[in-house]
């Protein structure tokens, strides 16, 4: 198996693999720090507890997570045709790319966890702001952030790869069909919740699930996306 060749293919462009996610995240982080500096100057550093708690829900961390989903997409749109052109089989490409996804998720989840630990130790970088210690990557102990971020990034990359492979096989109609199905499901769920109080209570109970059940959801999404991608890639066209 020539998995090493696939790994080298993905990591040949160091800027795309390492630099771009950190660069985009750095810009978002600088914006958050700027907001914190401005708030501290205006208030004299007083009464910022509400801002600190409110920033639990700020989505700046997706400046880092978003490009990683994009990496899943580009693995199919850019690297897959090149890999097949170099004589690598689809199975070799899938295994090597899956290994890259796992390594990527591990590396960036460690980065986020270290950032969260520093952020907590410095009370939000001394400014009462949050970038790493947010709901989406976990506000519990550091080990929970490590696990949650790893599963989230891995799921993102496999979703991106599966979506790109579906478009490769069936064209943009596959993308629009998938979005339409999601929209219909959301509308039906919303209408049902509006007219059925028991269903609404059930939806609210889902939102109040503990950390472990939600990790089960993330794991399930990641596994289903990975299986879908590996199934689709076997018949994907090198374009």
N, C-alpha and C positions, 0 to 999 in steps of 0.2 A: 504494500500500500504506500502510495506516494503522498502521504498526508503532510510531510514536511514541506513539500513543494507548494502545497496550498497555503500553508502558514507563511512561507516566505513571500508568496504572491500578495497576501493581504497586508503584510508588514513592510513591503518594499517602500511604499510611500509613507515615511515616518510622520509627516505632517498630518496627513489624513487620519492615520491610525491613532497617533498620540496627541499631536499639536492642536488640531482643530477643536475637539471637544473642550480641552483645557482653555483655549483662547476664548471661545464663546462664553464658557462659564466664568472666566476671569472678567469679561466685560460686564456680565450680569452682576457678579460679586462687587465690582467697583461701583455700579449703580446703587446697590443696596447700601454700601458703605457711605456713599454720598448722601443718600436719604437719611442715614443715621447721623451723619455729621450736621446736616441741616437741622434736623429735629433737635439735636443737642444744643446747637447754637441758639435756636429760637426759644427753647424752654429753659436754657441754662442747665440742662441735664436732669431736670426734675420732672416727676410725674410721667415717666415714659413706660411704666409697667403695662399699661393698656396697649400701647403700640407693640411692645415686645410679645405680649400674648397674642395680639391680633396677627402678627407676622408668622404665627404658627401655620397659617393657611396660605402664605404667599407662595407663588409658584415659580419663583426665580430659579429654583433648582432644575426646572425643566430646560433651562438653557444648556445644562449638561446632559440631561436624559434625552432630550429631543434629538440631538445629533447622533446619539447611540442608536436610536430607532432608525435614523437615516442610514447608519452603517449597515443595518440589516437589509435595507432596500438596495444600497449600492453594491452589496455583496452579490446580488443577482443581476443588477443592471449593468455593472461594470466588470466585476471579477469573474462571473460565471462564463461569459463568452470567451474571455481571455484564457481561462483555465481549460475549457474544452478545446480551444484552438491550440493549446500546448500539449494536447493529447491526454489530459487527465480525464478520468471517467467521472460521471455524475456522482457516483457513490463516494469516490475519493474526495471530490469537491465538497460534498455534503458533510462528510466526517471531519475534514480539515476545517471547514468553515464553522461547524458546530463547536469544535475545540477552540477556535478563535473567539466565538461568542462567549463561551464559558470563561476564558482567560480575561476577556474584556470586562465582563461583569464582575469578576473577582477583583481586578485592578481598580476599577472605578468605585466599587462598593467600599474597598479599603480606604480610598481617598476621601469619600464622603464621610465615612465613619470617623476618620482622624479629624476631618474638618469639624464634625459635630462635637467631638470631645473638646477641641480647642475652643469652639464657640461657647460651649457650656462653661468651661473653666474661666473664660474671660468675660462672662455675662454679656454675650453678644458682641465680642470684639471691643468691649469697653463702650459700646454705643447703644446697647439694648436693641440690637437688630438680629435677624435670623436669616441664614441662607441655607445651611446644612440641617439644622435641627428643626425640621418642619414635619408636618403631618405625613407627607407623601413618602418620606424616607424613614419615618419613625421618630417619635419623641420619647420613647422609652429608653431602657438601658442601651449602651453602645452595641452590645451583641445583637440586639433586636434590629438596630439600624443596619448592621452589617448584613444580616439575613434578608431583611426586607428590601434593601437596596439591590442586593444581588439578584433576588427573584424578580424584582421590578425591571431591572435593566435587561436581564435575560429574556423575560417575556416580551419586552419592547422589541428586542432585536429579532426574535423569532416571528413576532407578528409582522414586522416590516419585511422580513425575508419571505414569509408566506404570502403576503399581499402582493409583493413584486412578482413572485413566481406565478400567482394566479393571473395577473395581468399579462405576463409573458405567454401563458398558455391560451388564454381566452380573450385577450385584449382588454380595452378599457371598460367594456361591458361588464366584466367580472367585478371591477372596482365599483362601478355604479350600482350593480345589483347588490353587492354586499352592503353598501351605504344605504340603499333603499330598504333592505331587510332590517338593518339596525334602526332606521327611522320608524318603520312600521312597528317594530317591537316596542320602542320607546313611547310612541303615540298610544298604542294599545294598552301598555302598562299604565300610562298616565290617565287615560280615560277610565280604565277599570278602577284605579285608585280613587278617582273622583266620585265614582258612583257606588263603590263598595268599601265600606269602612274597614271590614276585616282584611281585605287585600292591602289597604293603605297601612294598617297596623303591622301587617307582615313585612311590607317594604321598609317601614321604619325600624322594625326589629333587625333587618339585615344591616342597616347602617350602624346599629348599636352592637354588632357582633364584636367579640373579643379579637385580640391580635392574632391568636393562633388560627381561628377559622378564616380570617382574611388572608393569612399566609397560604392556607390551603387553596383559596380561590386563585391567588397569584400563581401558585405552583400548577394548578390545573390548567389555567390559561396558557402558561408557558409550555407545558407538556403537549396540550392539544395543538398549539401553534407549531411546535417543533415537529410533531408527527405529520401535520398537514403539509408543512414545508418539505419534509423529506420524502413524502409521498408524491407531491407535485413536481419536485425537482427531477425525478426520474424520467419524466417526459417533457421537461422544459426544453424550449428551442434556444439554441445559441444564436443570439441576434446582436 
